[in-house]
Each structure stands twice: as structure tokens, then as C-alpha cells.
Amino acid sequence: MPRLFWTGKLTLPMAVLVNANGVLAALTGSCRKTDEMTRRVKRGYEAAFSDHVRHYDDLGLRFQLKAAREQLDEIDVRGRTILDVGCGTGAISFLALERGAARMTGGDISKLMLEMAEKKASALGLGADRVSFQEVDAQDLPFADGTFDMVLAGQTLGLVPDQRRAIAEMVRVCRPGGLVCVSAHGPEHYWEAIDASFRAVPKRYVLGYRLEFWPVSEKALRAMMAGCGLEDLRFKRVIWRNVFPTGGEAFDFFAAISGSFWYERFPPDRIGPTVERTRRHFVDKRVTQVTDDVVICQGQKPWRGASVGPRHGRGRP
């Protein structure tokens, strides 16, 4: 079962509210419905609740690229065949190709994100011999054991209900001696925008709802990576503050990059008005700063014969 209590930064009133909702989610059993959680995230990033997502690259790619550079600066991708888990529109995949990766496979739960990535690959003249994209669930990767030289996941772990299982899957599909590198949402990630959104939305629609977002600390990520059998663990945490000219621009960025999947809890005719109400709140309260908090961990998969954690995937030949 996913953690009940909020693992990121919030103001005290919103932390109390969110954690109370976590307790209610436990009592009603909704927090155990992880398939529903995954489906909500998928629908959010397929623009089911906000058209902002269709402008993901226009509004948020430059910030995603900054995190991607921080992650790739730590590793040598030259000549490697690499899986990019939670690839989105391909920020890490295309950057890794620029830096000499032999071939990239991008996997994401959202068909819309994959369509955007494929259009970019076509515009760059990149064929299937260099990069391909397919729909995957990070918790059950459809690849055989040891398929890739390296497995990367950039800023996707916080949206996965069973984070340890996702890491175990990354380890499974990585070849022995290969590298797994995860960048995760740290405790301060987007906290200002999340806090402002919690304040603005009508509370009756989210009563008993545990948001599908689980930031992680360095300690928690280290424990999961080590628990899945990775060795020679190396860590890096990077925090920067994005300051937007107006609260409206900060909201537009957050709505695009987050997927707004929590609006599935709302009656369809209340989503639009709530989006506008939340945007006004950002403007009126001058919510112009949105923090990026990126926790990066890399580790080597042991050579054959060593334990690499639980096997969850289908192990397709």
C-alpha cells in the first residue's frame, strides 16, 4: 500500500489537511486501489482534465531539460543502449542521444506524451534504429531481463504508487554490471504550487483523497535502491527556485507539467471553474515561485549470481 502521509514540504494547515485525508483514504480503502491511482495519472497526462498538458513542451520543457542535464552530467551514456522510464516528451532521450547514446527506448504511461516524443523524433530525422517510444507501466516493464546497458528514470518516480517495485523492474531489465540512474522529486519539489492548489480547490471534492504524488528524501531513495540490490550508490541533490513574472504564468507551468490528474475527483462541470478559480488564486496571492528539488541516485547492478531484488516483471523473451 502507498504511504498515507505526505512526504514533501507544505505549510502546516495544508499538511494537516492532506494527512487527515490520508487517514480517511486508509479507512475507506481508496489508498489501496493502486490501479485506479495509476489510471488517474495516465488520464491526467493525456489531457483528460486540462488542455495545459497539450502545451507541455511550450510551458515546461526548459525546466525538464535542466533536471535532465543535472542527471546526465553524472554518467557516461556514450555507446549505450538505454531505457528511459517515464520519458514524457523525450527530454532525457534526446539529450542522451546528443551525448552519444547508441540507442534509446522511451517508455511512458501516457499516449499523448509518446505522440509528442515521436513527432520530435521524426522532426529530428531519427529513425527506429536510434530511438523508439512505447507505452509502459514503470511497475511492470514489458522487457526481458538484462535488455539494456543502462536504465534511466527522470522525475517520474514520485507518480508511481509502488516505487520500490518500479526500481526493482528497472534493475531487472538492466544487464548485469549496467547502471540504473533515477532522478526523483525531492521533498520541496513544486511545494509552493501544490500548497496554493490545495488552498484553492473546493475541499468537498477531495475529502478522503490521497494525492498520487510521493516525493522522496535522499535517505528513502537510497534505501529503495540498495534494497533492490544496486551497488556503489552515488547521490546528488539539486534545488533551484523558478521565478515567474506573474502568478498566472506559474499556474500555467504547473498545470502543464503536473497533469492535473486530481480533477478526476471533481464533477465534470466543476473542473473548468475550479481551474479558473485556482489560477486566480495564484495571481491574487502572487504565487510566482515554484521550487525544483531533484534527488539523483545511480547504482550498478551486480554481476550474475548476486541478488538484484524481487522479480516483478513479465520477463518477456
LUMTORLUM-219410 format. One line per 8 residues: number of its first residue (from 0); their letters; for each residue x, y, z of C-alpha. Coordinates in Angstrom, 1 decimal, decimal comma, padded with zeros to 4 digits. Example, Ala and Ser with C-alpha at 12.3 -4.5 7.8 and 13.67 -1.06 7.14 Angstrom:
2
0 = as = 012,3/-004,5/007,8 | 013,7/-001,1/007,1
This chain:
317
0 = mprlfwtg = 000,0/000,0/000,0 | 001,3/003,5/-000,8 | 002,4/005,7/002,1 | -000,5/007,6/003,7 | 001,2/010,6/005,0 | 002,6/013,5/002,9 | 006,3/013,1/002,2 | 007,0/016,7/001,0
8 = kltlpmav = 007,0/020,2/002,2 | 003,8/022,1/002,8 | 002,5/024,9/005,1 | 001,2/023,5/008,4 | -002,5/023,9/007,7 | -002,3/022,2/004,3 | -000,1/019,4/005,8 | -002,7/018,7/008,4
16 = lvnangvl = -005,5/018,7/005,8 | -003,6/016,4/003,5 | -002,6/013,9/006,2 | -006,1/013,8/007,5 | -007,2/012,9/004,0 | -004,6/010,2/004,0 | -006,1/008,7/007,2 | -009,6/008,8/005,6
24 = aaltgscr = -008,2/007,2/002,5 | -006,9/004,3/004,6 | -010,2/003,9/006,5 | -012,2/003,8/003,2 | -009,7/001,6/001,4 | -009,2/004,0/-001,5 | -005,4/004,3/-000,9 | -005,1/000,5/-001,7
32 = ktdemtrr = -006,6/001,0/-005,2 | -003,3/001,5/-006,8 | -004,6/000,6/-010,3 | -007,0/003,4/-010,0 | -004,2/005,8/-008,9 | -002,1/004,8/-011,9 | -005,1/005,3/-014,2 | -005,7/008,8/-012,9
40 = vkrgyeaa = -002,2/009,8/-013,5 | -002,3/008,3/-017,0 | -005,5/010,3/-017,8 | -004,1/013,5/-016,5 | -001,1/013,3/-018,8 | -003,4/012,5/-021,7 | -005,1/015,9/-021,1 | -008,4/014,5/-019,8
48 = fsdhvrhy = -008,7/017,3/-017,3 | -006,6/020,2/-018,6 | -005,6/021,4/-022,0 | -002,5/022,8/-020,4 | -000,9/019,4/-020,8 | -001,1/019,7/-024,6 | 001,4/022,6/-024,2 | 003,7/020,6/-022,0
56 = ddlglrfq = 006,9/021,5/-024,0 | 006,0/025,1/-024,6 | 005,3/025,7/-020,9 | 007,7/023,3/-019,1 | 010,4/021,7/-021,3 | 013,1/024,1/-020,4 | 012,7/023,2/-016,8 | 012,6/019,5/-017,6
64 = lkaareql = 015,8/019,8/-019,6 | 017,6/021,4/-016,6 | 016,8/018,4/-014,5 | 017,8/016,1/-017,3 | 021,2/017,8/-017,7 | 021,8/017,5/-013,9 | 021,1/013,8/-014,2 | 023,1/013,1/-017,3
72 = deidvrgr = 026,1/015,1/-016,2 | 026,7/012,4/-013,6 | 027,0/009,5/-016,1 | 028,6/008,5/-019,4 | 026,0/007,4/-021,9 | 028,3/007,0/-025,0 | 027,7/003,9/-027,0 | 025,0/002,6/-024,6
80 = tildvgcg = 021,6/001,1/-025,3 | 019,3/002,9/-022,8 | 015,8/002,7/-021,5 | 014,2/006,0/-020,4 | 011,4/005,2/-018,0 | 008,7/007,8/-017,8 | 010,2/009,5/-020,8 | 007,4/012,1/-021,2
88 = tgaisfla = 008,1/014,1/-024,4 | 011,7/012,8/-024,6 | 013,8/015,3/-022,7 | 016,3/012,7/-021,4 | 016,1/010,5/-024,5 | 017,0/013,2/-027,0 | 019,7/014,7/-024,7 | 021,3/011,3/-024,2
96 = lergaarm = 021,4/010,8/-028,0 | 023,1/014,2/-028,4 | 025,7/013,0/-025,8 | 026,5/009,8/-027,8 | 024,0/007,1/-026,6 | 023,8/004,4/-029,3 | 020,0/003,8/-029,0 | 017,2/005,0/-026,7
104 = tggdiskl = 013,9/003,3/-025,9 | 011,5/005,7/-024,2 | 008,6/004,4/-022,2 | 005,7/006,3/-020,7 | 002,2/005,6/-019,5 | 000,7/008,5/-021,5 | -000,1/008,1/-025,1 | -000,2/011,8/-025,6
112 = mlemaekk = 003,3/012,2/-024,2 | 004,5/009,5/-026,5 | 002,9/011,1/-029,6 | 004,7/014,3/-028,8 | 008,0/012,5/-028,4 | 007,5/010,6/-031,7 | 006,8/013,8/-033,6 | 010,0/015,3/-032,2
120 = asalglga = 012,0/012,2/-033,3 | 010,5/012,5/-036,8 | 011,3/016,2/-037,0 | 014,9/015,4/-036,0 | 015,2/012,7/-038,6 | 015,8/010,0/-036,0 | 014,7/006,5/-037,1 | 013,8/003,4/-035,0
128 = drvsfqev = 017,5/002,4/-035,1 | 018,2/005,3/-032,8 | 015,1/005,9/-030,8 | 011,7/004,4/-030,3 | 008,8/005,0/-027,9 | 006,2/002,8/-026,4 | 003,5/002,7/-023,7 | 004,7/001,1/-020,4
136 = daqdlpfa = 003,9/001,0/-016,7 | 007,0/001,6/-014,7 | 005,8/-001,0/-012,2 | 005,6/-003,8/-014,8 | 008,1/-003,2/-017,7 | 007,5/-005,3/-020,8 | 011,1/-006,2/-021,5 | 013,2/-009,2/-020,9
144 = dgtfdmvl = 015,8/-009,4/-018,1 | 019,1/-007,7/-018,9 | 017,8/-006,0/-022,1 | 019,5/-002,6/-021,6 | 023,1/-001,4/-020,8 | 021,6/001,4/-018,7 | 018,2/002,4/-017,3 | 017,3/006,0/-016,6
152 = agqtlglv = 014,2/007,5/-014,9 | 013,8/011,2/-014,8 | 011,4/012,8/-012,5 | 008,8/010,1/-012,7 | 009,2/008,1/-009,5 | 007,0/010,4/-007,5 | 004,0/009,5/-009,6 | 004,3/005,7/-009,1
160 = pdqrraia = 002,3/004,2/-006,2 | 004,8/001,3/-005,7 | 008,2/003,0/-006,0 | 010,3/000,1/-004,9 | 008,6/-002,2/-007,4 | 009,4/000,3/-010,2 | 013,1/000,4/-009,2 | 013,2/-003,4/-009,0
168 = emvrvcrp = 011,8/-003,5/-012,5 | 014,5/-001,1/-013,7 | 017,2/-003,3/-012,1 | 015,7/-006,4/-013,7 | 015,8/-005,1/-017,3 | 019,3/-003,7/-016,9 | 022,2/-006,0/-017,8 | 024,5/-007,3/-015,1
176 = gglvcvsa = 027,2/-004,7/-014,5 | 025,0/-002,0/-016,0 | 023,8/001,3/-014,5 | 020,5/002,4/-013,1 | 020,1/006,1/-012,5 | 017,0/007,7/-011,1 | 016,2/011,3/-010,6 | 013,2/011,7/-008,2
184 = hgpehywe = 011,1/014,6/-006,9 | 012,6/015,8/-003,6 | 010,6/017,0/-000,6 | 010,5/020,6/-001,7 | 009,5/019,8/-005,3 | 006,8/022,3/-006,5 | 005,7/022,7/-002,9 | 004,5/026,3/-003,4
192 = aidasfra = 002,3/025,4/-006,3 | 000,9/022,3/-004,6 | 000,2/024,2/-001,4 | -001,6/027,0/-003,4 | -003,7/024,5/-005,3 | -004,7/022,7/-002,1 | -005,9/026,0/-000,7 | -007,9/027,0/-003,8
200 = vpkryvlg = -009,8/023,8/-004,7 | -013,2/023,1/-003,1 | -012,4/020,7/-000,3 | -015,6/018,7/-000,6 | -014,5/017,1/-003,8 | -011,2/015,8/-002,4 | -012,4/014,6/001,0 | -010,7/011,2/001,7
208 = yrlefwpv = -008,4/011,5/-001,3 | -004,6/010,8/-001,0 | -003,0/012,7/-003,9 | -001,0/010,5/-006,3 | 002,3/012,2/-005,6 | 005,1/010,8/-003,4 | 008,2/013,0/-003,1 | 011,2/011,1/-001,7
216 = sekalram = 014,2/012,1/000,5 | 017,7/011,1/-000,2 | 017,6/008,6/002,7 | 014,4/006,9/001,3 | 015,7/006,7/-002,2 | 019,0/005,2/-001,0 | 017,1/002,6/001,0 | 015,0/001,6/-002,1
224 = magcgled = 017,9/001,5/-004,5 | 020,0/-000,6/-002,0 | 017,1/-002,8/-001,3 | 016,8/-003,7/-004,9 | 020,4/-004,8/-005,0 | 022,2/-001,9/-006,6 | 025,8/-001,3/-005,5 | 028,2/001,6/-005,5
232 = lrfkrviw = 025,4/004,1/-004,9 | 026,1/007,7/-005,6 | 023,8/010,6/-004,7 | 023,3/014,2/-005,7 | 020,6/016,7/-004,7 | 020,0/019,9/-006,6 | 017,5/022,6/-005,6 | 016,7/025,8/-007,6
240 = rnvfptgg = 013,9/028,3/-007,5 | 011,9/029,1/-010,7 | 010,5/032,6/-010,5 | 007,8/033,5/-013,0 | 006,8/037,1/-014,0 | 003,2/036,5/-012,8 | 001,2/034,0/-010,7 | -000,8/033,2/-013,9
248 = eafdffaa = 002,4/032,0/-015,6 | 003,4/030,0/-012,6 | 000,0/028,3/-012,6 | 000,1/027,6/-016,4 | 003,5/025,9/-015,9 | 002,3/023,8/-013,0 | -000,9/022,8/-014,7 | 001,0/021,6/-017,8
256 = isgsfwye = 003,8/019,8/-016,0 | 001,7/018,2/-013,3 | -001,1/016,7/-015,5 | -003,8/018,0/-013,1 | -004,9/014,4/-012,6 | -006,6/015,1/-009,2 | -009,5/016,7/-011,1 | -010,9/013,3/-011,8
264 = rfppdrig = -012,4/013,6/-008,3 | -014,5/016,6/-009,5 | -017,8/016,6/-011,3 | -017,0/017,3/-015,0 | -018,9/020,6/-015,0 | -016,9/021,8/-012,0 | -013,4/021,2/-013,4 | -013,3/024,3/-015,7
272 = ptvertrr = -014,5/026,7/-013,0 | -012,1/025,2/-010,4 | -009,2/025,6/-012,8 | -010,0/029,3/-013,2 | -010,5/029,7/-009,5 | -007,1/028,2/-008,8 | -005,4/030,3/-011,4 | -006,9/033,4/-009,9
280 = hfvdkrvt = -005,6/032,3/-006,5 | -002,1/032,1/-007,9 | -002,5/035,6/-009,4 | -004,1/037,2/-006,3 | -001,7/035,6/-003,8 | 001,3/036,3/-006,1 | 002,4/032,7/-006,2 | 005,3/033,3/-008,6
288 = qvtddvvi = 008,0/030,9/-007,2 | 008,0/027,2/-007,9 | 010,8/025,2/-006,5 | 012,6/022,3/-008,3 | 014,0/019,7/-005,9 | 015,8/016,9/-007,7 | 017,2/013,9/-005,9 | 019,5/011,8/-008,1
296 = cqgqkpwr = 020,8/008,4/-007,4 | 022,8/006,0/-009,5 | 023,9/002,5/-008,8 | 025,5/-000,5/-010,5 | 023,7/-003,8/-011,0 | 025,8/-006,7/-009,6 | 027,2/-009,2/-012,0 | 025,5/-012,6/-012,4
304 = gasvgprh = 024,9/-014,6/-009,2 | 024,3/-011,6/-007,0 | 020,9/-010,7/-005,7 | 019,1/-007,9/-007,6 | 015,9/-007,6/-005,6 | 012,4/-009,1/-006,2 | 011,4/-010,1/-009,7 | 008,0/-008,5/-010,7
312 = grgrp = 008,1/-008,1/-014,4 | 006,9/-010,4/-017,1 | 010,4/-011,2/-018,3 | 009,4/-011,4/-022,0 | 011,9/-013,2/-024,3
